[in-house]
Amino acid sequence: MPTKIVVIDGKPYAQINSLTNSVYSVIYSPITFADVNTHWAKEAVNDMGSRLVIDGSGEGSFEPGRDITRAEFADDYHKGTRGHAARYREGYFQGCNQGQLVL
């Protein structure tokens, strides 16, 4: 869920934006990718990693100059929109088979 951390009287709170009345859990999972320390997108990449939208390429690396596959893009897009985008179906992304995506 889209969440913003706000500080009220010096105490942090998670402000969760939801259209439903549900129960949520807040997880603090800071991630930093070592190979983006001097990259222009460092803040955004580390933020998306911490939000579990992107996984990186393993062993604490992101490889910002690496090309990604359509399946990787579709997976990141789905995780980034928390499934609120059009649901994946066979043939939705040209060149991707359903088994290639982890949704």
C-alpha positions, 0 to 999 in steps of 0.5 A, a space after each residue: 500500500 502507498 505509505 508515507 512516514 510522517 513525524 508528529 511530536 518527534 515520533 514517526 508514524 506510517 500513514 497508509 493510503 487505502 481505499 478499503 478498511 483492512 488490517 496492515 503490518 508495517 515492515 522496516 526493511 532498509 536496503 542499499 545497493 553498493 554499486 549505486 553509491 555514486 549513481 544519479 538514481 541512488 535514492 530511488 533505487 534504494 527506496 524501491 529496494 527497501 519497498 521490495 519493488 526491485 530485487 537487484 541482481 544479487 549479493 547486494 548489487 543492482 547493476 544500474 547499467 544492465 538491460 532487463 528482460 520484459 519479464 523482469 520489467 513486468 514483475 517489477 511493474 506489478 510489484 510497484 503497483 501492488 497488483 492494481 495494474 492490469 492483471 497479467 494474462 498469457 500474451 499480455 506482455 509480448 515475448 513473456 510466458 506466464 511461467 516467467 513471472 513471479 507474481 
